[in-house]
Amino acid sequence: MKIVLQHFSGYIASLSMRKLCDERGNVYFGVDEDIRQRLQARLMRAILTFRVE
C-alpha cells in the first residue's frame, strides 16, 4: 500500500492544489491537506476492493 501511495503522491498533490490565502490576503497555490487525505483514502479503498480473477 505504501509503495502505491508513493507512486501516486505527485498526481494526488496536483489534484489537491487550491488557491489559498494567508493572513495578509495574499493568494497563492498550495496543497489542500483535507482533499489530499480524502484522495489517498479513496485510492486505498479502491485497492482493497479490487478483485483479481
Secondary structure, DSSP 8 states (H G I E B T S, - for coil): -HHHHHHTHHHHHHHTEEEEE-TT--EEEEE-HHHHHHHHHHHHHHHHH----
